Amino acid sequence: MEGYDKYAYEPFAVTVDLAVLTLRDGALHVLLVERGQEPYAGHRALPGGFLLPDESAEAAARRELAEETGLDGVFGGAGGPGGSGGPGGPGFSGVHLEQLRTYSEPGRDPRMRVVSVAFAALLPDAPEPQGGGDAAEARWLPYDKAGPLAFDHDRILADAHERVGAKLEYTCLATAFCPPEFTLGELQQVYETVWGTVLDRPNFRRKVLATPGFVTPVPGAARLTGGRGKPAALYRAGPATALHPPLLRPPREGHPA
């Protein structure tokens, strides 16, 4: 373009970072890698890396997750909770993936000026990862034992947790943590784990079943839950993407209702 000098501005790099969350053993876990290269070699970090010239941020997020963790099987075509028609934005088979925000503070990377496009991803039945690329190791760690992390990844992870917790109130995002068929008890565990609170079981069940399109019963299917009662009915994610009315989290101690 006439009059435009592409060398007039300092060059900078663009990266993607992924806050990947799942439920394991009744606790919220995050996928972390051990950095195999400087800076922060040997430190834990979120999986991620630099955009290539010919790819979008979403494509880079999928590629980096596969390269650094070996979780290439969770991505495919659009579909499933959080897919192209699901709550929250772009998604891929077996995983809900949505753009979180852009992090652009100067000095956030000691190598050069780096702007990161961060994503939040949710996985049900998460497989064991394997380190690869510039990650020496990849593993699931409990959310409350994740930090401190390299770069500004503690902030990114906290922002992802807050985004997911808020979206549970007014979207059907909770089903992205669940297997294809789940009990209402398993769905309630998602809310309790992400919110860090205990919910009243009858009240939760009443609200879920009264929300149009939130869940769909699986005819004739039930699962033993280990209790003395009858087997629990199974449900699938329904067609709705938003909750009307919202399912509000209880107010936290010290915070107004």
C-alpha positions as CSV (number, residue, x, y, z in Angstrom):
1,M,0.0,0.0,0.0
2,E,1.4,3.4,-1.0
3,G,2.8,5.4,1.9
4,Y,2.8,2.5,4.3
5,D,6.2,1.5,5.8
6,K,6.0,-1.9,7.5
7,Y,9.3,-1.3,9.2
8,A,8.1,1.8,11.0
9,Y,6.9,-0.2,14.0
10,E,8.8,-2.5,16.3
11,P,8.0,-6.2,15.5
12,F,6.4,-8.4,18.1
13,A,5.3,-12.0,18.4
14,V,1.9,-13.5,19.0
15,T,1.4,-16.6,21.0
16,V,-1.5,-18.7,22.3
17,D,-1.9,-20.0,25.9
18,L,-4.5,-22.6,27.0
19,A,-6.1,-22.9,30.4
20,V,-7.5,-26.5,30.1
21,L,-9.8,-27.6,32.9
22,T,-11.4,-30.9,33.8
23,L,-12.8,-32.7,36.8
24,R,-10.8,-35.6,38.2
25,D,-11.5,-37.5,41.4
26,G,-14.1,-34.9,42.4
27,A,-11.7,-31.9,42.1
28,L,-11.1,-29.2,39.5
29,H,-7.8,-29.9,37.7
30,V,-5.7,-27.9,35.2
31,L,-3.4,-29.1,32.5
32,L,0.1,-27.9,33.0
33,V,3.5,-28.5,31.3
34,E,7.0,-28.3,32.6
35,R,9.0,-26.0,30.4
36,G,11.9,-27.6,28.7
37,Q,13.6,-24.4,27.4
38,E,14.4,-21.0,28.7
39,P,12.9,-18.8,29.8
40,Y,11.6,-20.5,32.9
41,A,13.1,-23.9,32.1
42,G,11.9,-26.4,34.6
43,H,8.9,-24.2,35.7
44,R,5.3,-25.2,35.3
45,A,3.2,-23.3,32.7
46,L,0.1,-23.4,30.7
47,P,0.5,-25.2,27.3
48,G,0.9,-22.9,24.4
49,G,3.3,-21.4,21.9
50,F,3.9,-19.1,19.0
51,L,1.5,-18.6,16.0
52,L,2.8,-19.7,12.7
53,P,2.5,-17.3,9.8
54,D,-0.2,-19.3,8.0
55,E,-2.6,-20.2,10.9
56,S,-5.3,-18.6,13.0
57,A,-5.2,-18.4,16.8
58,E,-7.7,-21.2,17.1
59,A,-5.6,-23.4,14.8
60,A,-2.5,-22.6,16.8
61,A,-4.3,-23.5,20.0
62,R,-5.3,-26.9,18.7
63,R,-1.8,-27.5,17.3
64,E,0.0,-26.5,20.5
65,L,-2.3,-28.6,22.7
66,A,-1.5,-31.6,20.6
67,E,2.2,-31.0,20.3
68,E,2.9,-30.2,24.0
69,T,0.6,-32.8,25.6
70,G,-0.2,-35.5,23.1
71,L,-3.9,-34.8,23.4
72,D,-4.5,-34.6,19.6
73,G,-7.4,-37.0,19.9
74,V,-9.6,-34.5,21.6
75,F,-9.8,-32.2,18.6
76,G,-11.7,-32.9,15.4
77,G,-14.6,-31.3,13.6
78,A,-17.0,-29.0,15.2
79,G,-19.5,-30.5,17.6
80,G,-20.2,-31.6,21.1
81,P,-20.7,-29.2,24.0
82,G,-19.3,-25.8,23.1
83,G,-19.0,-26.7,19.4
84,S,-20.0,-24.3,16.6
85,G,-23.5,-24.4,17.9
86,G,-22.8,-24.8,21.6
87,P,-22.4,-22.3,24.4
88,G,-19.4,-20.0,24.4
89,G,-17.9,-19.9,20.9
90,P,-15.7,-22.0,18.8
91,G,-15.3,-25.6,19.9
92,F,-14.0,-29.0,18.6
93,S,-15.0,-32.6,19.0
94,G,-14.6,-33.8,22.6
95,V,-13.6,-30.4,24.0
96,H,-15.1,-27.0,24.6
97,L,-12.7,-24.3,23.5
98,E,-13.3,-20.5,23.7
99,Q,-11.2,-17.4,23.5
100,L,-10.6,-15.9,26.9
101,R,-8.9,-12.6,26.3
102,T,-5.7,-11.0,25.0
103,Y,-2.7,-10.3,27.3
104,S,-0.4,-7.6,26.0
105,E,1.4,-6.1,28.9
106,P,5.0,-5.0,28.0
107,G,7.6,-7.2,29.7
108,R,5.3,-10.2,30.2
109,D,7.9,-12.3,28.2
110,P,11.7,-11.6,28.8
111,R,12.6,-12.6,25.2
112,M,10.7,-9.9,23.3
113,R,7.4,-8.1,23.1
114,V,4.8,-10.9,23.0
115,V,1.1,-10.6,22.8
116,S,-0.8,-13.8,23.9
117,V,-4.3,-14.8,22.8
118,A,-5.5,-17.0,25.7
119,F,-8.1,-19.8,25.5
120,A,-10.2,-21.6,28.1
121,A,-10.9,-25.3,27.3
122,L,-13.0,-27.8,29.1
123,L,-12.6,-31.6,28.9
124,P,-14.8,-34.4,30.1
125,D,-13.1,-37.8,30.9
126,A,-9.7,-36.2,30.3
127,P,-7.0,-38.6,29.1
128,E,-3.5,-38.7,30.5
129,P,-1.2,-36.2,28.6
130,Q,2.3,-36.7,27.4
131,G,4.9,-34.0,27.1
132,G,6.2,-33.0,23.7
133,G,7.5,-30.1,21.7
134,D,9.3,-27.7,24.1
135,A,7.4,-29.2,27.1
136,A,9.5,-31.7,29.1
137,E,6.4,-33.0,30.9
138,A,2.6,-32.6,30.9
139,R,0.3,-33.5,33.7
140,W,-3.0,-32.7,35.4
141,L,-2.7,-30.9,38.7
142,P,-5.4,-29.8,41.2
143,Y,-6.4,-26.2,40.5
144,D,-5.6,-25.1,44.0
145,K,-2.1,-26.5,43.8
146,A,-1.2,-25.2,40.3
147,G,0.9,-22.2,41.0
148,P,3.2,-20.4,40.9
149,L,3.4,-20.5,37.1
150,A,5.8,-19.0,34.5
151,F,5.1,-15.7,32.7
152,D,1.7,-14.3,33.7
153,H,0.0,-17.7,33.5
154,D,-1.3,-17.5,37.1
155,R,-3.4,-14.5,36.0
156,I,-4.6,-16.3,32.8
157,L,-5.6,-19.3,34.8
158,A,-7.4,-17.3,37.4
159,D,-9.2,-15.4,34.7
160,A,-10.2,-18.7,33.0
161,H,-11.6,-20.0,36.3
162,E,-13.6,-16.9,36.9
163,R,-15.0,-16.9,33.3
164,V,-16.1,-20.6,33.6
165,G,-17.6,-20.0,37.0
166,A,-19.6,-17.0,35.8
167,K,-20.8,-18.8,32.6
168,L,-22.1,-21.7,34.6
169,E,-24.8,-19.3,35.9
170,Y,-26.3,-18.3,32.6
171,T,-25.3,-20.9,30.0
172,C,-25.3,-24.7,29.7
173,L,-21.5,-24.9,29.9
174,A,-21.5,-27.3,32.8
175,T,-22.4,-30.1,30.5
176,A,-19.1,-29.7,28.7
177,F,-17.5,-31.2,31.9
178,C,-19.8,-34.2,31.8
179,P,-19.6,-37.4,29.8
180,P,-22.2,-37.9,27.0
181,E,-24.6,-39.4,29.5
182,F,-24.6,-38.2,33.1
183,T,-26.7,-38.1,36.2
184,L,-28.0,-34.9,37.8
185,G,-25.6,-35.7,40.7
186,E,-22.7,-35.6,38.3
187,L,-23.9,-32.3,36.9
188,Q,-24.3,-30.9,40.4
189,Q,-20.7,-31.9,41.2
190,V,-19.6,-29.7,38.3
191,Y,-21.2,-26.7,39.8
192,E,-20.0,-27.4,43.3
193,T,-16.4,-28.1,42.2
194,V,-16.0,-25.0,40.0
195,W,-17.9,-22.7,42.4
196,G,-16.3,-24.2,45.5
197,T,-19.6,-24.5,47.4
198,V,-22.2,-27.1,48.4
199,L,-25.6,-26.9,46.7
200,D,-29.0,-28.1,48.0
201,R,-29.7,-31.3,46.1
202,P,-33.5,-31.1,45.8
203,N,-33.4,-27.4,44.9
204,F,-30.7,-28.0,42.3
205,R,-32.6,-30.9,40.7
206,R,-35.8,-28.8,40.6
207,K,-34.1,-25.9,38.9
208,V,-32.3,-28.0,36.3
209,L,-35.4,-29.9,35.3
210,A,-37.5,-26.8,35.2
211,T,-35.1,-25.1,32.7
212,P,-36.2,-25.7,29.1
213,G,-33.6,-27.5,27.0
214,F,-30.9,-27.7,29.7
215,V,-30.9,-31.6,29.9
216,T,-32.7,-34.3,28.1
217,P,-33.5,-37.6,29.8
218,V,-32.2,-40.9,28.3
219,P,-35.2,-43.2,28.1
220,G,-34.9,-46.3,30.2
221,A,-31.3,-45.6,31.2
222,A,-30.0,-45.5,34.8
223,R,-26.7,-45.7,36.6
224,L,-25.9,-47.1,40.1
225,T,-24.3,-44.4,42.2
226,G,-23.1,-46.4,45.2
227,G,-25.9,-45.3,47.5
228,R,-28.7,-47.4,48.9
229,G,-31.4,-45.7,46.8
230,K,-32.6,-46.6,43.3
231,P,-30.3,-46.2,40.3
232,A,-30.1,-42.6,39.1
233,A,-31.6,-41.6,35.8
234,L,-29.3,-40.6,33.0
235,Y,-29.5,-37.4,31.0
236,R,-27.8,-35.8,27.9
237,A,-27.0,-32.2,27.2
238,G,-30.2,-30.6,25.8
239,P,-30.5,-28.2,22.8
240,A,-30.5,-25.0,24.9
241,T,-27.4,-22.8,25.1
242,A,-28.6,-20.3,27.7
243,L,-30.3,-20.8,31.0
244,H,-33.6,-18.9,31.6
245,P,-33.8,-18.1,34.4
246,P,-30.1,-18.2,35.3
247,L,-28.8,-20.7,37.9
248,L,-27.1,-18.3,40.3
249,R,-24.2,-19.3,42.5
250,P,-24.6,-18.7,46.3
251,P,-23.0,-15.5,47.5
252,R,-19.5,-16.0,48.8
253,E,-18.7,-15.2,52.4
254,G,-17.9,-11.5,52.7
255,H,-19.6,-10.7,49.4
256,P,-23.1,-9.2,49.1
257,A,-25.9,-11.3,47.6
